[in-house]
Structures are given as C-alpha cells and as structure tokens.
Amino acid sequence: MSLRSRLSKSTLFLWGLLAVFGGLSVLLVVAYLQFVLLAGLLGYVIYPVSARLKTHLGRTIGAGVTFVLSLVAVVAPVAFVVVVALGQARSILDDVTRSSLVNAGNGLLDELGVGLDTMDVVAMLTDAMRAGSRGLLGNAYALLGSVTDFLIGLVVFFFLLYYLLRDGDRLVAWTRSVTPLSPAETDDLFARLDRLLWASVVGTVVVAAVQATLTGITFSVLGFANAVFWTLVTFLVSLLPVVGASVVWIPAVGYLLLVERTVDALVLLVVGSVVISGSDNVVRPLVVQRSAHLNTGLVVVGIFGGLAVLGVLGLFVGPVVVGLAKYLAELLADRHGVNGEVTHEPGTPESGGEE
C-alpha cells in the first residue's frame, strides 16, 4: 500500500471520527442551546471590558471582575425591570377584568335571570380548587423537571460566560488555526462575523432601548399608569424590523383622544413622531457604523426565521446566520470565478452585493 493511499485512508478515518464526535457534541449543546447562545452573545458584547481588565489584573481575575460587573450592571437591572413589568401587567389584567369582563358577565347573568348566592360561589370555588390541585399534582414531576433544567441551564450560562470572558481570545486563535482558509479569507470571515454581530446585537438592542426609554419617560410625564410595563413592551416590539415603537404610542394617542385629553394626545403625537420614532434615524447610524449592511429582506427573513427556530434569541442569531451564508456563497463564487469576474476580494471590508 502506497504512502498516499495510507494517508488518504487515515484522513477519511479522522473525518469519520470528527463526524461522530462532532455530531454528539452538537446533541450535547442542543439540550441547552438557548443558554449557550445567550452566553455567547453577552460574552461578545462585554469581552472588550474583560480584555482591558486582563491587561492590568491578569486573565483570571480580570475575567472574574468583568463577570461580576456584568451581572450587576446588565443581568440584575434587566431582571428587576422584567419583574416590575410583570407585576404591572398583572395589575392591568386585574383592572380590565374587574372593570369590563366581570361587569359584563354580571349584567348578562342578570338579564338571563340567573342569580348566584354566596354558597354557590363558595361551592364553585371549592370544586375549582380541587380540580386545580389534582392537575397540579399530576404535573408536579414535569414542573420539577422544568425547574431543574432551568437551573442547570443557568449553571451552563454562568460557567460558559466566565470562560468566554477569560479565554475568548484563545478560542478565536484556535478557530483560526483549524480553519482551512487562507489568512486573508480567515481575517475577512472574522471581520464579517464581527460586523454582523455588532449590528444584530448591539445596534438592535441600543436602538430598541433608546426608543423604549423615551416612550417610558413620555408616558410617565403624561400620567400613564404602569409606565414600566409599556416601556418593556416598547423595547420588545422595537426589536422587530419595520414595527418599532409606533405600535405602542399610536394606540396611546387614540386612547387620549377617547378620554378627551386632546392636548396630551397632540403632545404624544408630536413627541412620538419626532423624538421616539425619529430617534432610530439618529441612533442607528451612530451605533452600527461598522456593521455589515444586509438587504432589508434578508434581515426580515433572518429575524422571523430565527424566532421560529431558536425563540427569542433568534432575533439576534438569525440575521447573523443569513449574513454569513451570503458571505460564504460570495466566497465560493469568487473561488470558482463565476461569470468570469471576481465579485469579492478576500480581506476587503465590504462585498459589492450588499446594500
């Protein structure tokens, strides 16, 4: 057997082993994919802070300090806002139930001649509690399993975030060493990934946060109750393309007109049009100057496709996946000389097909 034949067989054997163990590794990651993606996205955003601290405090201590600071400055405030918003959402639901549904139901019962005394109500509540307790006991094991999976996912998230902050540069260096691309192509690939992540994560979140904050302040000044809840709602809808904060403040203008607060409605209309929705045109160019510009259609497909496949984190991952697929298609086209011309030079910051 020739040397070349032995090398070919050994290479095929190694590819087979890589396929087996790589597939098993993917299965292991899929179990907690949401937590892994969250750690990766957050680690990407705050890694520059860790890199600076590591130069003064060392790799381990610098990463640890960054990890603690990120929990205090990012995770804790977000958790607090979500808890307050959920409490206000429950208050809104209770108000709607008491003011509309219950009154309408009681009026309908009165019209039908159906009366409920106190004993009937107590009996109905007792039966409902018994049925609910049986259902709760029946789902106890499933609930316990969900809580356990969540806690394990949090452990995975915390450990992965810390080690990404500590060894993120080593991970990038290792990836470069095993990538079978030329140095120029590898640099271009990482630069494109960086621009896509920056635009998808930092740009989208900053713009949504600015619009949500402006909406919350405006609602508070105008005397709207549960302003934190509407701030969170505005943030979530502002993450979606085209939709934006207008989905929240335009109905609010209509509500103010219905309750005959014409001046407040006019103020909200002007502020919403010029300041809240207009902030997108000011903030986004400042934040995403180094982004890789994608066609709006591809962004929409990436976002909503990511939502369907990956859940909430698909908002950020979806456009990155679509953008990388587009870049890899351009790179392959360059190598094969499609149409007899080079459409993209490795190492250049932008490709000709992007808008």
Summary of the structure (lengths in Angstrom):
residues: 355
radius of gyration: 27.0
end to end distance: 54.5
largest distance: 96.9
contacts: 975
relative contact order: 0.08
helix: 84%
strand: 0%
